[in-house]
C-alpha cells in the first residue's frame, strides 16, 4: 500500500529544490506528480497527492514568511 503522506513529502521536497519542476507543477499538478513518483497510481490517488503537495508547499511558504517577519520584528527592537 502506498503511504500518501510519504509521497507528499517526497514530491514537495523535489519541487522546492527545482524551480523548473515547480513551474511544471503549477501548470499541471497531477501530471507532474505522476512523473515524479514514477509509479502507476489511480487518478484519484494522484489527485489526492497533488492536493496534499499544494497544501504542503503553501504551508512551508507561510512558515518561511512568518520566520522572516519574526526576524524583522526582532531587529526593530
C-alpha positions as CSV (number, residue, x, y, z in Angstrom):
1,X,0.0,0.0,0.0
2,X,1.2,3.5,-0.9
3,X,1.8,5.9,2.0
4,X,0.3,9.1,0.7
5,X,1.9,11.3,3.4
6,X,5.4,10.0,2.5
7,X,4.7,10.6,-1.2
8,X,3.6,14.2,-0.5
9,X,6.8,14.9,1.5
10,X,8.9,13.3,-1.3
11,X,7.3,15.3,-4.1
12,X,7.2,18.6,-2.1
13,X,10.9,18.2,-1.4
14,X,11.7,17.7,-5.0
15,X,9.6,20.7,-6.1
16,X,11.2,23.0,-3.5
17,X,14.7,22.2,-4.8
18,X,13.9,22.6,-8.6
19,X,12.2,25.8,-9.9
20,X,11.5,24.1,-13.3
21,X,9.6,21.3,-11.6
22,X,7.7,23.8,-9.5
23,X,6.6,25.6,-12.7
24,X,5.6,22.3,-14.2
25,X,3.6,21.5,-11.1
26,X,1.8,24.9,-11.2
27,X,0.7,24.2,-14.8
28,X,-0.3,20.5,-14.4
29,X,0.0,19.2,-10.9
30,X,-1.4,15.7,-11.4
31,X,0.9,15.0,-14.4
32,X,3.9,16.4,-12.6
33,X,3.2,14.3,-9.5
34,X,2.8,11.2,-11.7
35,X,6.1,11.8,-13.4
36,X,7.9,12.5,-10.1
37,X,6.6,9.4,-8.4
38,X,7.4,7.1,-11.3
39,X,4.6,4.7,-10.2
40,X,1.3,4.0,-11.8
41,X,-1.4,5.1,-9.4
42,X,-5.1,5.6,-9.9
43,X,-6.1,9.1,-10.9
44,X,-8.0,9.7,-7.7
45,X,-4.9,8.9,-5.6
46,X,-2.7,11.1,-7.8
47,X,-5.2,14.0,-7.3
48,X,-5.0,13.5,-3.5
49,X,-1.2,13.5,-3.6
50,X,-1.2,16.7,-5.8
51,X,-3.6,18.4,-3.4
52,X,-1.5,17.4,-0.5
53,X,1.6,18.7,-2.1
54,X,-0.1,22.0,-2.9
55,X,-1.1,22.3,0.8
56,X,2.4,21.3,2.0
57,X,4.2,23.8,-0.3
58,X,1.8,26.6,0.7
59,X,2.3,25.8,4.4
60,X,6.0,25.8,4.0
61,X,5.9,29.2,2.2
62,X,3.7,30.6,5.1
63,X,6.2,29.2,7.6
64,X,9.1,30.8,5.8
65,X,7.3,34.2,5.6
66,X,6.4,34.0,9.3
67,X,10.0,33.3,10.2
68,X,11.2,36.2,8.1
69,X,8.6,38.6,9.6
70,X,9.6,37.4,13.1
71,X,13.3,38.2,12.3
72,X,12.4,41.7,11.0
73,X,10.4,42.4,14.1
74,X,13.2,41.3,16.4
75,X,15.5,43.7,14.6
76,X,13.2,46.6,15.2
77,X,13.5,46.2,19.0
